[in-house]
């Protein structure tokens, strides 16, 4: 999803050219991409820690999906 938004923002910025608004758009979409990357990295690290502590892959999936009992 974020990749599509990056591509769309790039096309918009290239088409409309340099302006305050296109610069802001590009800055925000890059920040969103960076934020998602950090989130995914942290999520992976937490999954690794959870599995190392004895939580199964099935349990981890249930936790992520909100299907714990």
C-alpha positions in Angstrom: 0.0 0.0 0.0 2.6 2.5 1.0 4.6 1.7 -2.1 1.6 2.7 -4.3 1.3 6.0 -2.4 5.0 6.7 -2.9 4.7 6.1 -6.6 1.5 8.2 -6.8 3.2 11.1 -4.9 6.2 10.8 -7.1 4.1 11.1 -10.3 2.2 14.0 -8.8 5.3 15.8 -7.8 7.0 15.2 -11.2 3.9 16.3 -13.1 3.1 19.4 -11.0 6.7 20.4 -10.4 8.4 21.9 -7.4 6.2 23.9 -5.0 5.6 24.2 -1.3 2.6 21.8 -1.5 4.4 19.1 -3.6 7.4 19.3 -1.3 5.1 18.8 1.7 3.4 15.9 0.0 6.7 14.2 -0.7 8.0 14.8 2.8 4.8 13.4 4.3 4.7 10.3 2.1 8.4 9.6 2.8 7.7 10.0 6.6 4.8 7.6 6.4 7.0 5.1 4.6 9.7 5.4 7.1 7.3 5.1 10.0 5.8 1.9 8.5 9.3 0.5 8.0 10.1 1.2 11.7 6.8 -0.3 12.8 7.4 -3.5 10.8 10.9 -3.8 12.2 9.7 -3.5 15.8 6.9 -5.9 15.1 9.3 -8.5 13.7 11.6 -8.0 16.7 8.8 -8.4 19.1 7.6 -11.6 17.3 11.1 -13.0 17.6 11.2 -12.2 21.3 7.7 -13.7 21.8 8.6 -16.9 20.0 11.8 -17.2 22.0 9.8 -16.8 25.2 7.5 -19.7 24.3 4.6 -18.2 22.5 3.8 -20.3 19.4 3.4 -18.9 15.9 -0.4 -19.7 16.2 -0.6 -17.8 19.5 1.3 -14.8 18.0 -1.1 -14.7 15.1 -4.1 -14.8 17.4 -2.6 -11.9 19.5 -2.0 -9.8 16.4 -5.6 -10.5 15.1 -7.2 -9.9 18.5 -8.4 -13.5 18.8 -7.1 -14.3 22.2 -9.3 -16.1 24.7 
